[in-house]
Amino acid sequence: MRFACFRRLLLPAALLLGALILPGCRVFHHAATAVIVHKPVAPAKPRLVDLTKVQPNEAGVVPILEYHDLVKGTKVTGYQYPADAFRRDIAWLYAHNYRPVSLSDYVNAKIDCPPGTSPVILTFDDALRGQFSYTPDGKVDPDCAVGILEAFHAQHADWPLKGTFFVLTDGDPKLPPAFYQKASSQAKMQALVRDGFEIGNHTVHHKLGIRHWPDSQVQAEFAGAVANIHKLLPGYNVQTLALPFGVYPRNRKLVISGQSGGQAYHNICALLAGAGPAPSPMAAEFKPYRLPRIIPGNEKFALRYWMDYLQANKEEKYISDGDPNTFTVSVAEQGSLQTSRLKKAHLFLRTYSGTQIVSDGTTPPAAPIAAAKK
């Protein structure tokens, strides 16, 4: 019910952002009564949470941020965003108790954040130089996204290096190499994975016309991107997709899986271009192949707008119980859960009201959590 209110904000956001597309790429008010659903990793009892200090709400929304090129200067132009503004974004998120998690962990409901903090997902499209660049002496450019994140992590160990890079490569000869430095493209991809980042599919040619293509061409586009990534990262599991401009092919099932030229692909999610925060992975509104993102900036429906909104409506955002093997929602939100997925995943269910446990639901599950389905 609260998401219906939230959705009314997302609709004008999507319409506005759709009108702003440029060439190149592209709620809940209830009492603090909660339900904890245990995500089975082992049949051990979950970690205790001090309900007098933390009121978990794992039915809340999760911001997925969408960045492109980082540049020097102060002006936001198209898909270019000032490096110093990105620094301020990260510092603000940290100060307001957000912590980065991987996109795949979010989709699979394996969110691991300290108690009382909220997850945020960082995504970067197009493999641009401002995302990952080396200086002439071979060091990471301190003004690129990776350099900024590494420096922040060095100062704040509880800010993990997590994020997804949706890359384009020179598998299309008309496109530059990944991150615009061909001699180091493979080394950069390897470094990202080694540091804990994920690599995602952003198609081969980054064409808006995919909506009109036949099935064979669509599959060649998605499978070809995986094959190009494998040239730089042999055997890497490419399982996430960001649709250029947020545009779908006519046959939307091909977003999930397909094959072409001997290369198969399977995606656990697909991301759009802009709109607003994403639902909790166990919310009834959760659709893994239609996940909204938030663009940076100060305009309406961009990052500052949504962060201010969630600060003013804290009961709407995801707040972790600190245990990746549990899932916490308010009793008032229990009806907003995707109950069929809960049953299929054989999750524990425990409820509390205020600071008192109502039902501890400690029976071990029969099977591990299932992957999200459309």
C-alpha positions in Angstrom: 0.0 0.0 0.0 2.8 2.4 0.8 4.4 1.6 -2.5 1.4 2.8 -4.3 2.1 6.3 -2.9 5.8 5.9 -3.8 4.8 4.8 -7.4 3.0 8.1 -7.9 6.3 9.8 -7.5 8.1 7.4 -9.8 5.8 7.9 -12.8 6.5 11.7 -13.2 10.2 10.9 -12.6 10.3 8.4 -15.4 8.4 10.7 -17.7 10.8 13.6 -16.9 13.9 11.6 -17.3 12.7 10.1 -20.5 12.4 13.6 -21.9 16.0 14.3 -20.9 17.6 11.3 -22.6 20.7 12.3 -24.5 22.6 10.6 -27.2 25.3 8.3 -25.8 23.7 6.3 -23.1 21.8 6.2 -21.5 5.8 6.1 0.6 5.6 4.1 3.4 4.2 5.4 6.8 3.6 2.7 9.4 4.4 1.9 13.0 7.7 0.2 13.9 6.5 -3.4 14.1 8.5 -5.9 12.0 9.0 -9.3 10.6 12.3 -11.0 10.1 12.7 -13.6 7.3 15.8 -15.7 7.5 17.8 -16.2 4.3 19.3 -19.6 4.7 23.1 -19.9 4.4 23.3 -22.4 7.3 20.7 -23.6 9.7 22.3 -21.6 12.6 20.3 -19.2 14.6 20.4 -15.6 13.3 22.5 -12.9 15.0 20.6 -11.1 17.6 19.7 -7.5 16.9 19.2 -4.9 19.7 15.7 -3.6 18.9 16.2 -0.8 21.4 18.9 0.6 19.1 17.9 -0.6 15.6 14.5 -1.0 14.0 15.2 -2.9 10.9 13.1 -2.3 7.8 14.2 -4.6 5.0 11.0 -3.9 3.1 12.3 -0.4 2.3 13.6 0.9 -1.0 17.2 0.7 -2.2 18.8 3.4 -4.4 20.7 2.2 -7.4 22.8 5.1 -8.7 23.7 5.5 -12.4 27.0 7.3 -13.2 28.7 7.8 -16.5 31.9 9.9 -17.1 33.6 11.8 -14.3 35.4 14.9 -15.4 37.4 17.8 -13.9 35.5 21.1 -13.5 32.2 21.9 -11.8 29.6 21.9 -14.5 27.3 19.0 -15.1 26.9 18.5 -18.9 24.9 15.6 -20.4 26.5 12.5 -19.0 29.6 14.2 -17.6 29.7 14.7 -13.9 32.3 16.5 -11.9 34.8 14.3 -10.0 34.5 16.5 -6.9 30.7 16.2 -7.0 31.1 12.4 -7.0 33.4 12.7 -3.9 30.7 14.7 -2.2 28.1 12.1 -3.1 30.1 9.3 -1.6 30.9 11.3 1.6 27.2 12.3 2.0 26.1 8.7 1.6 28.6 7.5 4.1 27.7 10.2 6.7 24.0 9.3 6.3 24.6 5.6 7.0 24.5 4.2 3.5 26.9 1.4 2.6 27.5 -0.1 -0.9 26.4 -3.6 -1.8 26.8 -5.6 -5.0 24.0 -5.6 -7.5 24.0 -9.4 -7.6 23.7 -9.7 -3.8 20.8 -7.2 -3.8 18.9 -9.2 -6.6 19.5 -12.5 -4.7 18.4 -10.9 -1.4 21.8 -11.4 0.2 22.3 -7.8 1.4 25.1 -7.6 3.9 25.2 -4.2 5.8 25.9 -3.3 9.4 22.9 -3.0 11.6 21.1 0.3 11.2 22.7 1.1 7.8 21.1 1.2 4.4 22.3 -0.4 1.2 23.2 1.7 -1.9 24.2 0.2 -5.3 26.8 2.1 -7.5 26.6 1.5 -11.2 28.8 2.9 -14.0 27.8 2.7 -17.7 30.0 2.7 -20.9 33.5 2.0 -19.5 34.5 5.6 -19.9 38.0 7.0 -19.1 36.7 9.1 -16.1 35.6 5.8 -14.5 39.0 4.1 -14.5 42.1 5.8 -15.7 45.9 5.4 -15.2 48.2 8.3 -15.0 51.4 8.3 -17.2 53.4 6.8 -14.3 50.9 3.8 -14.2 49.0 4.8 -11.1 45.3 5.0 -10.7 44.1 8.5 -11.5 42.9 10.0 -8.1 40.1 11.8 -10.0 38.6 8.8 -11.7 35.7 6.9 -10.0 37.9 3.9 -9.0 40.6 6.2 -7.6 38.0 8.2 -5.6 36.4 5.0 -4.2 39.8 3.4 -3.4 40.8 6.6 -1.5 37.6 6.7 0.4 37.8 3.0 1.3 41.4 3.6 2.6 40.0 6.2 5.0 36.8 4.3 5.8 37.3 0.6 6.0 33.5 0.0 6.5 32.9 1.5 3.0 33.5 -1.6 0.9 34.6 -1.5 -2.7 31.3 -2.6 -4.4 29.7 -1.6 -7.7 29.0 -2.7 -11.2 30.6 -1.5 -14.4 28.4 -2.0 -17.5 31.1 -2.0 -20.1 31.4 -1.3 -23.8 34.5 -2.7 -25.5 36.2 -2.3 -28.9 34.5 -5.5 -30.0 32.6 -2.9 -32.0 35.5 -1.4 -34.0 33.7 1.9 -34.0 33.9 2.1 -30.2 37.0 2.9 -28.1 38.5 0.2 -25.9 37.2 -0.3 -22.5 38.1 2.7 -20.3 39.8 4.4 -23.3 43.3 3.0 -22.7 43.7 0.0 -24.8 47.1 -1.2 -23.4 45.5 -1.4 -20.0 41.9 -2.5 -20.7 42.4 -6.1 -19.7 44.4 -5.1 -16.6 41.7 -2.7 -15.5 39.0 -5.3 -15.9 41.0 -7.8 -13.9 41.7 -5.2 -11.2 38.0 -4.4 -10.9 37.0 -8.0 -10.3 39.9 -8.5 -7.9 38.9 -5.5 -5.8 35.3 -6.7 -5.5 33.5 -4.9 -8.3 31.3 -6.6 -10.9 31.3 -6.4 -14.7 27.9 -6.2 -16.5 26.5 -6.4 -20.0 25.8 -3.2 -21.8 25.4 -4.7 -25.3 27.9 -4.6 -28.2 26.9 -1.5 -30.1 24.8 0.5 -27.7 22.0 1.1 -30.2 18.6 2.7 -29.5 17.1 0.7 -32.4 17.2 -2.6 -30.5 13.4 -2.2 -29.9 12.9 -2.9 -33.6 15.4 -5.7 -34.1 14.6 -9.4 -34.9 15.2 -12.0 -32.2 18.4 -13.2 -33.8 20.0 -9.7 -33.9 19.0 -9.0 -30.2 20.6 -12.3 -29.1 23.7 -11.5 -31.1 23.9 -8.1 -29.3 23.6 -9.6 -25.8 25.7 -12.7 -26.4 28.3 -10.8 -28.3 28.8 -8.4 -25.4 29.5 -11.5 -23.1 32.0 -12.8 -25.7 33.8 -9.5 -25.8 34.0 -9.4 -22.0 35.4 -12.9 -22.0 38.2 -11.8 -24.3 39.4 -9.6 -21.4 38.1 -11.8 -18.5 38.0 -15.4 -19.7 35.2 -17.4 -18.0 33.8 -14.4 -16.1 30.1 -14.9 -15.1 28.4 -11.9 -16.8 24.9 -12.0 -15.2 23.7 -8.4 -15.0 22.5 -6.2 -17.9 22.0 -2.4 -18.2 19.8 -1.6 -21.2 21.1 1.3 -23.2 18.6 4.2 -22.9 16.4 1.8 -20.8 15.0 0.4 -24.1 13.8 -3.2 -24.4 13.7 -5.4 -27.5 10.2 -6.4 -28.7 10.8 -9.9 -27.3 11.5 -9.1 -23.7 12.2 -12.7 -22.8 15.5 -12.3 -24.6 16.6 -9.9 -21.9 16.7 -12.9 -19.5 18.6 -15.4 -21.7 19.5 -16.5 -25.1 22.5 -17.5 -27.3 24.2 -16.6 -30.5 27.3 -17.8 -32.3 27.9 -20.5 -29.7 27.8 -18.0 -26.8 25.0 -18.3 -24.3 24.0 -15.6 -21.8 21.7 -15.4 -18.7 20.9 -12.3 -16.8 19.6 -12.2 -13.2 18.4 -8.6 -13.7 18.1 -5.8 -16.1 18.5 -2.1 -15.3 16.7 0.9 -16.7 18.0 4.5 -17.1 16.8 6.6 -14.3 13.4 7.1 -12.5 13.9 6.5 -8.7 14.8 4.0 -6.0 14.3 0.3 -6.4 12.0 -1.9 -4.3 13.3 -4.3 -1.7 14.2 -7.6 -3.3 11.3 -9.3 -1.4 8.7 -6.7 -2.0 5.7 -7.6 -4.1 6.7 -4.8 -6.5 10.2 -6.2 -7.1 10.7 -6.9 -10.8 14.4 -7.9 -11.4 14.2 -7.2 -15.1 12.8 -3.7 -14.6 15.0 -2.2 -12.0 15.0 1.7 -11.9 18.1 3.8 -11.2 18.8 7.3 -10.1 21.0 9.7 -12.1 23.3 12.1 -10.2 22.6 15.8 -9.9 20.5 18.3 -8.1 17.5 18.5 -10.5 14.1 17.1 -9.7 14.1 13.2 -9.6 17.9 13.1 -9.6 20.1 12.0 -6.7 19.7 15.0 -4.4 16.0 14.9 -4.8 15.6 11.3 -3.8 18.2 11.4 -1.0 16.4 14.4 0.6 13.1 12.6 0.1 14.3 9.4 1.9 15.9 11.5 4.7 12.5 13.1 5.3 10.7 9.7 5.0 13.2 7.4 6.7 10.5 4.8 7.2 10.5 4.1 3.5 14.1 3.1 3.1 15.8 -0.2 3.6 17.4 -0.5 7.0 19.5 -3.5 7.7 19.4 -5.8 10.7 23.1 -6.5 10.3 22.7 -10.2 9.5 22.9 -11.2 5.8 21.1 -14.4 6.7 18.0 -12.6 7.9 15.4 -10.5 6.2 13.5 -7.9 8.3 10.3 -6.0 7.4 7.7 -4.4 9.6 4.5 -6.3 10.4 2.6 -3.5 8.8 4.6 -4.2 5.6 4.1 -8.0 5.8 1.4 -7.8 3.2 3.7 -6.0 0.8 6.1 -9.1 0.6 6.3 -11.4 -2.4 4.9 -14.4 -0.4 5.3 -16.9 -3.2 9.0 -16.2 -3.4 9.3 -16.4 0.4 7.8 -19.9 0.3 9.8 -21.0 -2.6 13.0 -19.8 -0.9 12.1 -21.7 2.3 13.0 -18.6 4.4 12.7 -18.3 8.2 10.1 -15.9 9.4 10.3 -14.2 12.8 8.2 -11.3 14.0 8.7 -8.6 16.6 6.6 -5.6 17.8 8.4 -2.6 19.1 11.3 -4.0 21.1 9.7 -7.4 21.8 10.0 -10.6 19.8 6.6 -12.0 18.9 7.6 -15.2 17.0 11.2 -16.3 16.6 10.7 -18.8 13.6 13.9 -20.7 14.2 13.1 -23.8 12.2 15.9 -24.4 9.6 14.9 -24.1 6.0 14.8 -27.1 3.7 16.6 -25.5 0.7 18.8 -22.5 -0.1 17.4 -19.3 -1.4 16.1 -19.5 -5.0 17.3 -17.1 -7.7 15.0 -14.2 -8.5 12.6 -14.8 -11.4 10.8 -12.4 -13.6 
